[in-house]
Amino acid sequence: MARYYFDTSALVKRYHLEVGSTDVDRILTEAGSEFFIARLAAVEMLSSFAGKVRTGVFLAVITTRFVAASSPMSKSDSSDRFACSTHTSNLPES
């Protein structure tokens, strides 16, 4: 079983099409794989999305709806797919 740690830049690729997005999507569809993120990633994603709004990459209305969903990731992603870790030393060894 493969285990992956996603940093904030990889998580953003899940929600914004850019170089590497197809790789992230492919990894997330691997059967039996486990995914880990830092708890801080949620805040970092919101910051990244806010920067994309300021630069015109994202529309503010889309980001507002996304934040209103109560999670920087869709509920299915955050609850069913990712295990949160305070820091990487908590990650299981492969």
WOGI-V262390 format. One record per residue. N is the residue number from 1. RES is the residue in three letters. PHI is phi in radians with two decimals (none if undefined). OMEGA is omega in whole degrees, 0 to 359 (999 if undefined). D_LAST is the distance of its C-alpha to the last C-alpha in Angstrom with 2 decimals. Layout:
# WOGI-V262390
n-><N N>
res-><RES RES>
phi-><PHI PHI>
omega-><OMEGA OMEGA>
d_last-><D_LAST D_LAST>
This chain:
# WOGI-V262390
n-><1 2 3 4 5 6 7 8 9 10 11 12 13 14 15 16 17 18 19 20 21 22 23 24 25 26 27 28 29 30 31 32 33 34 35 36 37 38 39 40 41 42 43 44 45 46 47 48 49 50 51 52 53 54 55 56 57 58 59 60 61 62 63 64 65 66 67 68 69 70 71 72 73 74 75 76 77 78 79 80 81 82 83 84 85 86 87 88 89 90 91 92 93 94>
res-><MET ALA ARG TYR TYR PHE ASP THR SER ALA LEU VAL LYS ARG TYR HIS LEU GLU VAL GLY SER THR ASP VAL ASP ARG ILE LEU THR GLU ALA GLY SER GLU PHE PHE ILE ALA ARG LEU ALA ALA VAL GLU MET LEU SER SER PHE ALA GLY LYS VAL ARG THR GLY VAL PHE LEU ALA VAL ILE THR THR ARG PHE VAL ALA ALA SER SER PRO MET SER LYS SER ASP SER SER ASP ARG PHE ALA CYS SER THR HIS THR SER ASN LEU PRO GLU SER>
phi-><none -1.45 -2.17 -2.22 -1.84 -1.81 -1.47 -1.05 -1.10 -1.22 -1.12 -1.09 -1.07 -1.16 -1.95 -2.42 -1.16 -2.73 -0.97 1.76 -1.05 -1.16 -1.15 -1.08 -1.08 -1.09 -1.08 -1.20 -1.73 -1.19 -1.12 1.38 -1.39 -2.00 -2.20 -2.25 -2.40 -1.41 -1.04 -1.17 -1.01 -1.06 -1.20 -1.11 -1.14 -1.05 -1.11 -1.10 -1.13 -1.09 -1.11 -1.19 -1.19 -1.04 -1.61 1.50 -1.27 -1.90 -1.45 -1.03 -1.13 -1.18 -1.13 -1.07 -1.12 -1.11 -1.14 -1.13 -1.28 1.32 -2.67 -1.28 -2.21 -1.05 -1.00 -1.18 -1.21 -1.21 -1.56 -1.73 -2.02 -2.02 -1.79 -1.58 -2.33 -1.17 -2.69 -1.15 -1.18 -1.47 -1.25 -1.17 -1.37 -1.52>
omega-><179 176 182 170 179 172 185 182 177 179 178 178 178 185 179 182 178 180 180 181 181 176 179 179 179 180 182 178 178 181 175 180 176 183 181 175 174 177 181 182 180 180 180 178 179 178 178 179 178 176 178 175 181 182 176 179 176 171 182 182 178 180 179 178 180 179 181 179 175 178 177 174 178 183 180 178 189 185 186 190 187 171 182 178 178 176 189 179 177 182 178 178 179 999>
d_last-><8.80 8.00 7.25 9.91 11.68 15.40 17.88 21.51 22.64 20.30 21.49 25.04 24.65 24.07 27.57 29.42 29.76 29.07 27.36 23.75 24.60 24.35 20.85 19.76 21.67 20.19 16.56 17.76 19.34 16.41 16.65 13.92 11.75 10.94 12.49 12.82 15.91 17.74 20.83 22.95 22.10 24.82 27.45 26.41 26.70 30.17 31.13 30.06 32.00 34.98 35.00 35.08 38.02 39.84 39.57 40.58 37.39 37.03 40.04 40.39 41.23 37.95 35.95 38.14 37.44 33.71 33.83 36.19 33.56 32.26 28.81 27.74 25.74 27.25 27.01 25.20 22.50 22.11 22.33 20.77 18.05 16.65 15.35 16.94 15.81 18.45 16.43 13.01 12.64 12.29 9.05 6.44 3.80 0.00>
